[in-house]
Structure formats: structure tokens, C-alpha cells
Amino acid sequence: MGLSGLGRTLPDGYMHEVRWNGADIDRQVDLVEQGAAGRADAPAREALVQMVEVTDDAEGAAHEIARRLDCDAAEVLASPYAWVGTVGEIAAALAEHERRWGITRYVVREAHLDMVDQVRAHLSEAGSVS
């Protein structure tokens, strides 16, 4: 089951509202759990990562992203759709996404794959991925 964090299409026909707050994600995951009731295995959960920014100033980067997307910086930092911060901060956020929403897989836009390699290297060093 894939979560995208995208809401309604905006008037330009291309951009979308973002649904990055925790309550929206909680509702989506609850719907999946209701739909999977009675199944032997729950469906795997993945998130579409819209952006990755490895930085020592996560707060500043989150504020800039939030301004562009018309959302809250805290939502940016907590959502599975944007990886923002040091590789250690991002790794901690991924662990929280798994704990809270059961997200264990990610699809990352091609433009951000080089930064994902940095995060994966950190996770491998920490023993979190194989």
C-alpha cells in the first residue's frame, strides 16, 4: 500500500495540495488496517519521498519547504514524504515512521537518489539495513 502525501490537484493541473500532517496519515493507515482486517498478513506500507535534503539545518530547510508547499515546518520534519536533516536525523525519522505507521519501504524521486545513498550508507553502518 503506497502513501503519496498528495491531496487535491491545484488549479494549474499539475501541482497538488500536500497531506503531510500526522492526523491525515493516521487516517489513511487506519483505512488500510480496516480494509485488511481478517487477512493473514497486512499489506506492506511504502511512502513516496518527494524530496531529500541532507543538511545540518533541518529546521531552516523545513521552513523553506513548508513555505513553498503551504504547510507547517513540523509536518515536513515528521512526514515520511520529505527526508530533511543530517543522515542521523533522517535515520531516526525513518525509524519513527516504521513505529507509528508501519512504513518499511520508500519510493524516492530520481533527482534525490544520490542523497538516499548517503542515508543508506549511514543505516548500513548502524546495522539498520542489509
C-alpha positions in Angstrom: 0.0 0.0 0.0 1.6 3.3 -1.1 1.1 6.6 0.6 1.9 9.7 -1.5 1.1 12.6 0.7 -0.7 14.2 -2.2 -4.1 15.8 -2.0 -6.3 17.6 -4.5 -4.9 18.8 -7.8 -4.3 22.6 -7.7 -5.7 24.9 -10.4 -2.5 24.6 -12.5 -3.5 21.0 -13.2 -0.1 19.7 -12.2 0.7 20.6 -8.6 -1.2 19.1 -5.6 -2.1 20.1 -2.1 0.0 18.2 0.4 -1.4 16.0 3.1 1.6 15.7 5.3 0.2 16.1 8.8 0.2 13.2 11.1 -3.6 13.1 11.5 -4.1 12.7 7.7 -1.5 9.8 7.6 -3.1 8.2 10.7 -6.5 8.2 9.0 -5.0 6.7 5.8 -3.3 4.0 7.7 -6.4 3.3 9.7 -8.4 2.8 6.5 -5.8 0.3 5.3 -6.0 -1.6 8.5 -9.8 -1.7 8.3 -9.6 -3.0 4.8 -7.0 -5.6 5.7 -9.0 -6.9 8.7 -9.1 -10.6 8.7 -6.2 -11.1 6.3 -3.3 -13.2 7.5 -0.8 -10.6 6.5 -1.2 -6.8 6.5 -0.1 -5.2 3.2 3.4 -3.7 3.2 3.4 0.1 3.5 5.5 2.4 1.5 5.7 6.2 1.1 6.6 8.3 -1.9 9.5 10.5 -0.9 9.0 13.9 -2.6 12.3 15.4 -1.6 15.5 14.7 0.3 17.7 17.4 1.8 20.7 16.3 3.8 21.6 19.4 5.9 22.9 20.4 9.3 20.0 22.9 9.4 16.9 20.8 9.3 14.7 23.5 10.8 15.7 26.1 8.3 15.3 23.7 5.4 11.9 22.5 6.7 10.7 26.1 7.0 11.7 26.8 3.4 10.0 23.6 2.1 6.9 24.4 4.2 6.7 27.9 2.8 6.8 26.5 -0.8 4.2 23.9 -0.1 1.9 26.0 2.2 2.2 23.6 5.2 3.9 23.6 8.6 7.6 23.0 9.1 6.9 20.5 11.9 4.8 18.5 9.4 7.7 18.5 6.9 10.1 17.1 9.5 7.6 14.5 10.8 6.3 13.3 7.5 7.6 10.3 5.5 7.4 12.3 2.3 10.4 14.6 2.9 13.7 13.4 4.4 15.3 16.5 5.9 18.2 16.8 8.3 21.5 15.1 8.9 21.7 11.4 7.9 21.3 10.5 11.5 18.2 12.7 11.9 16.7 11.2 8.8 17.5 7.6 10.0 15.7 8.4 13.3 12.7 9.8 11.4 12.6 6.6 9.3 12.5 4.5 12.5 9.7 6.7 13.8 7.7 6.2 10.5 8.0 2.5 10.9 7.0 2.6 14.6 4.0 4.9 14.0 2.7 3.9 10.6 4.4 0.6 9.7 6.2 2.2 6.7 9.0 -0.1 5.8 9.6 0.8 2.1 10.1 4.0 0.3 10.0 5.1 -3.3 12.2 8.1 -3.9 12.1 10.5 -6.9 15.2 10.0 -9.1 16.5 13.5 -8.5 17.2 12.6 -4.9 18.9 9.2 -5.3 22.4 10.5 -4.6 21.3 11.7 -1.2 19.5 8.5 -0.5 22.8 6.7 -1.0 24.2 8.8 1.9 21.3 7.8 4.2 21.6 4.1 3.2 25.3 4.2 3.9 24.5 5.5 7.4 21.9 2.9 8.0 24.2 0.2 6.9 26.9 1.4 9.2 24.4 1.5 12.1 23.2 -2.1 11.2 19.7 -0.9 10.2 19.7 -2.2 6.6 21.3 -5.1 4.8 
